[in-house]
Structure formats: C-alpha cells, structure tokens
Amino acid sequence: SPEYVPESDFESHPEDDDDEDPEEDPVDYPADGGD
C-alpha cells in the first residue's frame, strides 16, 4: 500500500513528518492530491 511508510523512511525524511500541514506534502496524502 502506498500509504505504508517504514520507520526508516521517517528517519531519512524527518521533514516529511509534518502532519500539521498536509497541503505542503500532497505526496503523503494521495487522497488530497488525487494523482
């Protein structure tokens, strides 16, 4: 599943752990991007 993100990915991209601004990270929110 594309929604699954391994813990190692969070360690490599801590900046992606921005739940407060989902609009800034549409890649992490395919439901918003609709890509």
Biopython code that builds the backbone (N, CA, C, O; Angstrom):
import numpy as np
from Bio.PDB.StructureBuilder import StructureBuilder

atoms = [
    (1, "SER", "N", (0.833, -1.216, 0.000)),
    (1, "SER", "CA", (0.000, 0.000, 0.000)),
    (1, "SER", "C", (0.863, 1.261, 0.000)),
    (1, "SER", "O", (1.849, 1.333, 0.733)),
    (2, "PRO", "N", (0.506, 2.243, -0.806)),
    (2, "PRO", "CA", (1.279, 3.493, -0.896)),
    (2, "PRO", "C", (1.215, 4.300, 0.395)),
    (2, "PRO", "O", (2.056, 5.166, 0.637)),
    (3, "GLU", "N", (0.207, 4.011, 1.227)),
    (3, "GLU", "CA", (0.071, 4.753, 2.482)),
    (3, "GLU", "C", (1.067, 4.254, 3.519)),
    (3, "GLU", "O", (1.367, 4.948, 4.490)),
    (4, "TYR", "N", (1.583, 3.030, 3.302)),
    (4, "TYR", "CA", (2.525, 2.447, 4.265)),
    (4, "TYR", "C", (3.897, 3.101, 4.149)),
    (4, "TYR", "O", (4.476, 3.174, 3.065)),
    (5, "VAL", "N", (4.404, 3.573, 5.282)),
    (5, "VAL", "CA", (5.726, 4.190, 5.286)),
    (5, "VAL", "C", (6.572, 3.588, 6.403)),
    (5, "VAL", "O", (6.257, 3.757, 7.581)),
    (6, "PRO", "N", (7.642, 2.889, 6.039)),
    (6, "PRO", "CA", (8.527, 2.258, 7.031)),
    (6, "PRO", "C", (9.160, 3.291, 7.952)),
    (6, "PRO", "O", (9.351, 4.447, 7.576)),
    (7, "GLU", "N", (9.483, 2.850, 9.176)),
    (7, "GLU", "CA", (10.069, 3.777, 10.150)),
    (7, "GLU", "C", (11.378, 4.359, 9.628)),
    (7, "GLU", "O", (11.723, 5.503, 9.922)),
    (8, "SER", "N", (12.109, 3.549, 8.844)),
    (8, "SER", "CA", (13.385, 4.007, 8.317)),
    (8, "SER", "C", (13.185, 5.213, 7.407)),
    (8, "SER", "O", (14.063, 6.070, 7.300)),
    (9, "ASP", "N", (12.020, 5.278, 6.749)),
    (9, "ASP", "CA", (11.748, 6.399, 5.853)),
    (9, "ASP", "C", (11.580, 7.688, 6.649)),
    (9, "ASP", "O", (11.988, 8.762, 6.207)),
    (10, "PHE", "N", (10.970, 7.566, 7.834)),
    (10, "PHE", "CA", (10.780, 8.743, 8.683)),
    (10, "PHE", "C", (12.128, 9.260, 9.174)),
    (10, "PHE", "O", (12.336, 10.465, 9.314)),
    (11, "GLU", "N", (13.037, 8.323, 9.432)),
    (11, "GLU", "CA", (14.352, 8.727, 9.916)),
    (11, "GLU", "C", (15.135, 9.428, 8.806)),
    (11, "GLU", "O", (15.923, 10.338, 9.062)),
    (12, "SER", "N", (14.902, 8.984, 7.569)),
    (12, "SER", "CA", (15.612, 9.562, 6.440)),
    (12, "SER", "C", (14.989, 10.889, 6.023)),
    (12, "SER", "O", (15.662, 11.762, 5.474)),
    (13, "HIS", "N", (13.677, 11.028, 6.295)),
    (13, "HIS", "CA", (12.971, 12.254, 5.914)),
    (13, "HIS", "C", (12.111, 12.766, 7.064)),
    (13, "HIS", "O", (10.883, 12.704, 7.003)),
    (14, "PRO", "N", (12.760, 13.271, 8.112)),
    (14, "PRO", "CA", (12.029, 13.770, 9.286)),
    (14, "PRO", "C", (11.164, 14.980, 8.927)),
    (14, "PRO", "O", (10.160, 15.252, 9.584)),
    (15, "GLU", "N", (11.563, 15.701, 7.881)),
    (15, "GLU", "CA", (10.806, 16.885, 7.489)),
    (15, "GLU", "C", (9.454, 16.492, 6.901)),
    (15, "GLU", "O", (8.528, 17.301, 6.854)),
    (16, "ASP", "N", (9.350, 15.233, 6.450)),
    (16, "ASP", "CA", (8.086, 14.769, 5.877)),
    (16, "ASP", "C", (7.057, 14.493, 6.968)),
    (16, "ASP", "O", (5.871, 14.310, 6.695)),
    (17, "ASP", "N", (7.540, 14.468, 8.218)),
    (17, "ASP", "CA", (6.627, 14.184, 9.330)),
    (17, "ASP", "C", (5.907, 15.468, 9.747)),
    (17, "ASP", "O", (5.876, 15.831, 10.922)),
    (18, "ASP", "N", (5.328, 16.142, 8.748)),
    (18, "ASP", "CA", (4.647, 17.411, 9.017)),
    (18, "ASP", "C", (3.141, 17.226, 8.893)),
    (18, "ASP", "O", (2.536, 17.611, 7.892)),
    (19, "ASP", "N", (2.548, 16.634, 9.920)),
    (19, "ASP", "CA", (1.113, 16.340, 9.888)),
    (19, "ASP", "C", (0.282, 17.614, 9.999)),
    (19, "ASP", "O", (-0.896, 17.629, 9.642)),
    (20, "GLU", "N", (0.905, 18.681, 10.497)),
    (20, "GLU", "CA", (0.159, 19.924, 10.711)),
    (20, "GLU", "C", (-0.156, 20.609, 9.379)),
    (20, "GLU", "O", (-1.139, 21.342, 9.270)),
    (21, "ASP", "N", (0.682, 20.368, 8.368)),
    (21, "ASP", "CA", (0.469, 20.997, 7.062)),
    (21, "ASP", "C", (0.436, 19.947, 5.950)),
    (21, "ASP", "O", (1.398, 19.811, 5.193)),
    (22, "PRO", "N", (-0.653, 19.216, 5.853)),
    (22, "PRO", "CA", (-0.781, 18.157, 4.839)),
    (22, "PRO", "C", (-0.774, 18.727, 3.423)),
    (22, "PRO", "O", (-0.389, 18.037, 2.478)),
    (23, "GLU", "N", (-1.193, 19.968, 3.274)),
    (23, "GLU", "CA", (-1.240, 20.589, 1.950)),
    (23, "GLU", "C", (0.170, 20.814, 1.407)),
    (23, "GLU", "O", (0.373, 20.873, 0.194)),
    (24, "GLU", "N", (1.140, 20.940, 2.315)),
    (24, "GLU", "CA", (2.514, 21.162, 1.890)),
    (24, "GLU", "C", (3.159, 19.849, 1.435)),
    (24, "GLU", "O", (4.174, 19.853, 0.739)),
    (25, "ASP", "N", (2.559, 18.737, 1.836)),
    (25, "ASP", "CA", (3.091, 17.432, 1.460)),
    (25, "ASP", "C", (2.004, 16.569, 0.828)),
    (25, "ASP", "O", (1.576, 15.581, 1.424)),
    (26, "PRO", "N", (1.549, 16.934, -0.384)),
    (26, "PRO", "CA", (0.478, 16.192, -1.062)),
    (26, "PRO", "C", (0.906, 14.767, -1.404)),
    (26, "PRO", "O", (0.064, 13.890, -1.598)),
    (27, "VAL", "N", (2.223, 14.538, -1.479)),
    (27, "VAL", "CA", (2.729, 13.210, -1.811)),
    (27, "VAL", "C", (2.350, 12.220, -0.720)),
    (27, "VAL", "O", (2.093, 11.048, -0.992)),
    (28, "ASP", "N", (2.317, 12.711, 0.531)),
    (28, "ASP", "CA", (1.966, 11.846, 1.650)),
    (28, "ASP", "C", (0.454, 11.709, 1.780)),
    (28, "ASP", "O", (-0.041, 10.895, 2.560)),
    (29, "TYR", "N", (-0.276, 12.516, 1.006)),
    (29, "TYR", "CA", (-1.738, 12.486, 1.084)),
    (29, "TYR", "C", (-2.343, 12.340, -0.318)),
    (29, "TYR", "O", (-2.846, 13.304, -0.894)),
    (30, "PRO", "N", (-2.284, 11.107, -0.856)),
    (30, "PRO", "CA", (-2.808, 10.845, -2.211)),
    (30, "PRO", "C", (-4.291, 11.186, -2.326)),
    (30, "PRO", "O", (-4.773, 11.491, -3.418)),
    (31, "ALA", "N", (-5.016, 11.138, -1.214)),
    (31, "ALA", "CA", (-6.446, 11.446, -1.212)),
    (31, "ALA", "C", (-6.653, 12.921, -1.551)),
    (31, "ALA", "O", (-7.647, 13.290, -2.176)),
    (32, "ASP", "N", (-5.695, 13.766, -1.130)),
    (32, "ASP", "CA", (-5.800, 15.198, -1.396)),
    (32, "ASP", "C", (-5.295, 15.533, -2.798)),
    (32, "ASP", "O", (-5.867, 16.362, -3.506)),
    (33, "GLY", "N", (-4.209, 14.863, -3.176)),
    (33, "GLY", "CA", (-3.618, 15.133, -4.489)),
    (33, "GLY", "C", (-4.461, 14.560, -5.613)),
    (33, "GLY", "O", (-4.643, 15.204, -6.647)),
    (34, "GLY", "N", (-4.978, 13.352, -5.419)),
    (34, "GLY", "CA", (-5.804, 12.733, -6.443)),
    (34, "GLY", "C", (-4.983, 12.369, -7.664)),
    (34, "GLY", "O", (-5.508, 12.243, -8.770)),
    (35, "ASP", "N", (-3.691, 12.203, -7.447)),
    (35, "ASP", "CA", (-2.807, 11.879, -8.553)),
    (35, "ASP", "C", (-2.969, 10.416, -8.932)),
    (35, "ASP", "O", (-2.304, 9.939, -9.852)),
]
sb = StructureBuilder()
sb.init_structure("model")
sb.init_model(0)
sb.init_chain("A")
sb.init_seg("    ")
for serial, (resi, resn, name, xyz) in enumerate(atoms, 1):
    if name == "N":
        sb.init_residue(resn, " ", resi, " ")
    sb.init_atom(name, np.array(xyz, "f"), 0.0, 1.0, " ", f" {name:<3s}", serial, name[0])
structure = sb.get_structure()
